[in-house]
Amino acid sequence: MSVASKLPKITDIEILNAQPSARESWHAFEIMAEFVDATERLKQITPAVSIFGSARTPPDHPYYQLTEQIARLLSDAGFSVISGGGPGIMEAANKGAFHGKSPSIGLNIELPHEQKGNDYQDVSQNFKHFFMRKVMFVKNASAYVVMPGGFGTLDELMEALTLIQTGKTRKIPIILVCSAFWQGMLDWFRSALIAEGMASPEDMDLIQVIDEPKNVVEAIFKHYETRGFEPSPSERQIQLYL
């Protein structure tokens, strides 16, 4: 007789209701399953570029149209394009890639509002956990293209900058598009963060500001012209600890 057969028969609901610690343990397994599933589904999409921007941007807005153009150029150049899978800039990124030569990827998140999956995804991966989704944005990206956006966009941007600055991930191009939108933030970086010693002047070199779609693609290729898009063995090892 197995050890398992000797254990009392307790349903999952009973465990979760009676033992708060068990709830945390089962949640950890859920996180592991989400990570494994996403890793397996996305491991073949490289090289890829993650594009971020506001979920609130309508299709007739210049930001939307610019994003769609950039995504199409990236897709035709051989890059899979990753977005958050939702509306606005995310939809524009997926739409441009969907009509291009390379896969359009949506990393969808369950939210009470704003997030509804768009119709332009060749691969759609769903997440319950924000932090797991953020890992996949970084883990699978050869570059970040950041369009105008709100708190979520800023969150992704700062996450990437922090990981690269601290050496927790490899150095990839981080490209801000629409210079007029970002200028105030960049000026504040220099006048406050750097001026008061809370960041180093060379940290600004992690960011590129580019407005022309074709120049975005060229900047990514230039970054990798002396090396391949695939992470080196040491970079892969670092990324295990994102």
N, C-alpha and C positions, 0 to 999 in steps of 0.2 A: 504494500500500500504506500502510495506516495505521500510526501509531507503535505503537499497541497490538498490532498483529499481529506486530511485530518483537520484542516482549518475550518472554523465555523463559517457557514454560508451567510455572508453579509452582502447586501446589495450596494452598488455604488452610491445610491442616494443616502442610504443609512450611514455609510462611511463619511460622506461629505457633511452630513448633518451632525454626526456625533463627534467627529474628530477634526477640528479646524486645521491641525497640522497636516492631515491627509489631503485636505483641499489644496494646500500649497504644493505638496508632493505631486499630485496628479496634474496640477497646473504646469509644473516643471516639465513633465513628460509631454504635455501639449505643446509647449514651446520647442522642445527638442524635435517633435514630429514636424512642426511648421518649418523649422530650420532645414531639416533633412529633405523634406519635400521640395522646398524652394531651391536648395542647392542642386539637387538632381535635375530639376526641370530647367534650370538656367545655366548649367555649366557649359552648354554648347553654343551660347549666343555671342561669344567674344569674337572680334573686338566689339565693344558696345560703348555708347555714350549716353549718360543720364541727363535728361533735360528737366528742369524745374521751372515753375512759374505759377501764377495765380489760377485758382479754380474758377474765379469769377469773371474771367475775361471772355466777352462774347465773340462769336465767329467773325463779326464785321469789324472788330478792333484791329488796328495795325499791329499790335503785339501778337495777336493770334496768327495773323497772316505771315508775319515775319518768322514766327516759330515754325509754322508749317513749311515754309521755304527752307529753313535751316535743316529741319528734320529730313526733308526730301533729299537735300544735297548729301547729308551724312549717310542716309540709307543707300543712295546710289553709289557712294564712295566705298561701300562695304561695311559700314558700321550698323549693327543692330541699335535701335533707339529705345531707351527705357524711359518711361514716364510713370507717374503715379496712377495712371489708368483712369482718371476721372475727367471732369469737364474742363473747359477753359484752355489754358496753355497746355495742360496735360493732353487734352483731346487733340489740339493742334499738332503736338509732337507725334502722337500716335498716328494721326491722319497722314502727315507728311511721310512718315516711314512706311505706313501701310501701302501707299501708292508707289513706293520706291522698290529697290531690289533686295533689301535686307529686312529681317524680321522687325516687327513692331511689338514691343513688350510693355505690358501694363502691370505694375505692382499695386494692386488694389488694396485699400484699407477699409475696414468696416467703421463708419462714422455715423453719428446721429443726423448729420446734415452735410450738405455740399457734395459728398462723394457718391457718385453713381457712375458705374463703369461705362466708358464710351464704346463705340461700335468699331473701333479701328485697331483692334489688338489681335495679332497673330498668336501671341502667347499671353494668357491672362492668369496671373498668380495672385491669389487672395491671401490677405494677412489679417489676423486679429490684433497683433502686437506691433505698435509703431516701431519699437527699437529693432525688432527682427527685420522689418521692411527696410529700415535705414541701413542695416548691415548689408542687405542685398544690393541697395543702390551703390554703395561704395565698393563692395566685393567684386562686382561684375563690371565696373565702369573703367574705361580707359581715359575718360575725360568727363568733366561736369560742364554743362552749358546752363547758365542761370539767367532766366528771363525775369522781367518784373513780376513781383509777387508779394505776398503778405508774410505773416508770421511763419507759416509752414515752409515757405521758400527760404526765408532767412534761417530757419532752424537747420535745413539741409545744408545750406551754404556754410554756416558756422561749424556744423559737424565736420564737414569735409576739411575746412581750414584747420580745425583743431587736430584732427587725426594726422594730417600731413605735417603740421608744425611740430607735433610731438613725436613723429616717427612711428606712429601706430599703423600707418599704411604707406604705400609707395606714393611718390610724388606724381601726380597727374595734373594735366592742365585744368584750371578752374577759370572759366571764361564767363564774364558778365556781359550781357548784351543789352543795348540801349543805355548808352553812357549818361545821358541826361538824367535818367531815373536813378542811377547808382551814385552820381557824383557827390551828393550830400553825405552819404554813408562813408565814402572813401575819404572825403575831406575830414570827417570826424575821426576816422581811424588815425589820420596823420596828426590832427590837432589835439587829440585827447589820448588815445592809446599809446601812440609812439612818443608823443611829446612828454608824457608822464612816465615813460619807461615800462608801460604795461605790455608792450609788444615791441619787437625789434624792427628797425627800418627794413631789413631784408625780408621780413614777413610779407611785406607788400608785393614782393616779387612772386608770391604764390598766386596772385590774381592777375588776369589779363582782362582788359576791357576792349571789346571788339564789336563793331556795329554791322559790318558787312557780312552777309551769310557765307560767301565763298572764302572770306578771310578766316572765319571760324574753323572751317574744315582744314584750311591750309595750316593754321596754327597747331592743330592737333597732329597732323602729319609731321610738321617740323619738330615737335617735341619728341617724336619717336623715330626720327630719321636715322639715328645711330644705334637703334636697338629695336627689338620686336615689340609687338603689342602685348604679348604674353608676359605675365610677371616672372621674374627670375625665381629660382628655388628659395633664395633668402627672402624675397618679397612675399612669396606664398606662405612662408613660415610666419612672417610678421602678421599677415592677414588672418591667421588662425586666432589671433588675440584681439580682433577688432572690438 
